[in-house]
Each structure stands twice: as C-alpha cells, then as structure tokens.
Amino acid sequence: MINKNKQLLKYVFFGVLNTAITFIIYAILVNIGTPYLISSTFCYVLGILEGFLFNAWFVFNHKLHFSDLTKYSVVYLVAYLINISLLYVVVNYAHTPKIEAQLLVTIVVTLLNFKLVKLLVFRC
C-alpha cells in the first residue's frame, strides 16, 4: 500500500511539473501572438515526450522501450483530440478566456491520462 501511495505521489508531482512547464510555455506562446490551438498542439507534443520520460524514469521505474513510447503516444493522441475539442468548445461556446479554458481542460484530461497510462502503458 505504501509503495502504491508513493507511486501516486510521484505521478502527481511529475505530472504537476510537466503540466506547469507546458502550461507556462502555452501562456508565453499565446501572449506573444501564437494562435491558441497551435500553442496547445506544440505543448501537447512537448508534454508527451517530457511526461513519458518522467513517468518511465521516476514514477514507474520502467526501462525505456520504443513500443512503450508508441503506446504512450497513442494514449496521448486520444487525449489530445479530447483536449483540443474541449478547448474549442469551452473557448467558442462557453466564452471562457483561452488560458483559463486550457487550465480547465487540462484538469479533465490529466485524470483520464493517469488511468490510461497506468493500465495500458506501464501495466501497473
């Protein structure tokens, strides 16, 4: 039980770190005039690579395998499509400011990713 809690705490810590890094980059890109959907896409790709390394090395103590990166990328591709769709809806239909909208969408997608990555990629 202690080991699982430690793993969850590491996942949360590195997830917050990864999200903070990519969210700051997203905010900078939007504020310098990069279209918000392009900014989100760029940050999503960066977050996939960064997150895979953080999770493999520090959370799940997993050796790096290309096949795992492929599975991880597929999980994040699905999550990206959900992210970009929700972001579009929240910005254009709920009239939420772009940065706040991404923050809200990030919370939803992060919860989904934890379950999928744990079960499908690192099989824990």
C-alpha positions in Angstrom: 0.0 0.0 0.0 2.8 2.4 0.9 4.6 1.7 -2.4 1.3 2.4 -4.4 0.9 5.7 -2.5 4.5 6.6 -3.2 4.0 5.9 -6.8 0.8 8.0 -6.9 2.6 10.9 -5.2 5.5 10.7 -7.7 3.0 10.6 -10.6 1.2 13.7 -9.2 4.5 15.5 -8.6 5.9 14.9 -12.0 2.5 15.4 -13.7 2.3 18.8 -12.0 5.9 19.6 -13.0 5.2 18.6 -16.6 1.9 20.4 -16.7 3.4 23.6 -15.2 6.3 23.6 -17.8 4.0 23.1 -20.7 1.3 25.5 -19.4 3.9 28.2 -18.9 5.1 27.7 -22.5 1.5 27.7 -23.7 0.8 31.0 -21.9 4.0 32.6 -23.3 3.2 31.4 -26.9 -0.4 32.8 -26.7 0.8 36.1 -25.2 3.3 36.6 -28.0 0.6 36.0 -30.6 0.8 32.4 -31.5 -2.7 31.0 -32.2 -4.0 29.2 -29.2 -4.7 25.9 -31.0 -1.2 25.8 -32.4 0.2 26.7 -29.0 -1.8 23.9 -27.4 -0.6 21.4 -30.0 3.0 22.3 -29.6 2.8 22.0 -25.8 0.9 18.7 -26.1 3.7 17.1 -28.1 6.3 18.5 -25.7 4.3 17.2 -22.8 4.1 13.7 -24.3 7.8 13.4 -24.6 8.5 15.0 -21.3 5.8 13.0 -19.5 7.0 9.7 -20.9 10.5 10.3 -19.7 9.3 11.5 -16.2 6.9 8.5 -15.8 9.3 5.9 -17.1 12.3 7.0 -15.1 10.9 8.5 -11.9 7.4 7.2 -11.4 7.2 3.6 -12.7 11.0 2.8 -12.7 10.5 1.4 -16.2 13.2 0.8 -18.8 12.7 2.8 -22.0 11.3 0.9 -24.9 10.2 2.3 -28.2 7.0 0.2 -28.0 6.1 1.8 -24.7 6.6 5.3 -26.2 4.3 4.3 -29.1 1.6 3.1 -26.7 2.1 6.3 -24.6 1.8 8.4 -27.7 -1.4 6.7 -28.8 -2.9 7.3 -25.3 -1.9 11.0 -25.6 -3.1 11.3 -29.1 -6.6 10.2 -27.9 -6.3 12.6 -25.0 -5.1 15.4 -27.4 -8.2 15.0 -29.5 -10.3 15.3 -26.4 -8.2 18.2 -25.2 -8.4 20.2 -28.4 -12.1 19.5 -28.9 -13.0 20.5 -25.3 -10.8 23.6 -25.6 -12.5 24.7 -28.8 -15.9 24.2 -27.2 -15.0 26.0 -23.9 -13.5 29.0 -25.7 -16.0 29.4 -28.5 -19.3 28.3 -26.9 -18.7 28.9 -23.2 -16.8 32.1 -24.0 -14.1 31.3 -21.5 -10.8 33.1 -21.9 -8.2 31.0 -23.7 -5.7 30.5 -20.9 -8.4 29.7 -18.2 -10.1 27.3 -20.7 -6.9 25.4 -21.2 -6.5 25.1 -17.4 -10.0 23.7 -17.0 -9.5 21.2 -19.9 -6.1 20.2 -18.5 -7.6 19.0 -15.3 -10.1 16.7 -17.1 -7.6 15.3 -19.5 -5.0 14.7 -16.8 -7.3 12.5 -14.8 -8.1 10.5 -17.9 -4.4 10.1 -18.8 -3.4 8.8 -15.4 -5.7 5.8 -15.6 -4.9 5.1 -19.3 -1.1 5.4 -18.9 -1.0 3.3 -15.7 -3.2 0.5 -17.2 -2.2 0.4 -20.9 1.5 1.6 -21.0 3.2 0.7 -17.7 0.7 -2.0 -16.7 0.7 -1.3 -13.0 
